[in-house]
């Protein structure tokens, strides 16, 4: 039986990305309350920086490991087959 390893969102990359995006969202919300296009654009840029920071940190090894996700799913990294189709039967005649 496979051991379920729940690592979703528990990494430096995920936390950095989420908190940066939340900060950018807060800036955008303030920009809506006090009508300021410039402040809203700054909030958007902060959100984009959060996405980039999360991805860069993940690529640098601070994200959840892909092998951990595959073992948690129990499918050895393979995608689930399409319904009604198998490896040997592509569904075409």
N, C-alpha and C positions, 0 to 999 in steps of 0.2 A: 504494500500500500504506500502511496506517495505521501510524503510529509508536505503539508501545505505551508509554504513560506510566503507570508504576506509582507511584501516589501514596497507595496504601492505608495509612492509619495514620501517614503522615508529615506531621503537622501539630501545631501547638501545642495545638489543641483535643483531638486524639486522645491525645497524650502526657499532657496534664493529666488527662483523664478516666481513662485507664488507671492512672496512678500513684496517683491519689486512691482509686480503687476497690481497687487492690491494698493500699493502706494500710489501708483500712477492713476488707478481708478479713483482714489480719494481726491487727488489733484483735479481730475476731470470733473468730479462731482462738485467740488468747490467752485470750479470755473463756471458751472451751470448756474449755481446759486448767485454768484456775483458775475454777471455776464462779462466774460473775458475770453475771447477767442485765443489769445496768445497763451493764457494759462491752460486752456483746454489742449492746445497743441503740445505744450510741454508735458501734460499728462499722457498724451498718446505716445510721445517719444519715450517716456519712462516705461510705459507698458511694453513697447517694442524692445527696449533695452533689457527688460526682464525676461522676455522670450529668448533673446539672444544669449543672455548670461546663463540661463538655465540650460540651453543647448550646448554652449561652450563648456560649461562645467561638466555636463553629462559626457561629452566627448573626451574630456580630460580625465575621466575615470571617477568622478565624484557622484555619478548617478547610479541608479539600480543596475545591477549586472544583468545582461541579456540571458545568460545561462541560468540565472536564478529564476527568471520569469518562465523559461522553458521548462525547468524542472518542477516549478509550482503548477504549471498547467498539466504536466504529465504527458505531453505529446512530443517530447524531444525536439521542440522547435518547429514541428511540421504544422502546416495549416490544416484545418478541418476539411474533410472532403465535402464536395457539394452534394446536396441531397439527390438521390437517385443516380448517382454516378460513382464508379469505383475506379481504381487504378487501371483495370483491364478493360473497362467498358466506358468509353468516352461519351456515350449517349447518342452517338450518331451511327447510322447504318452503313 
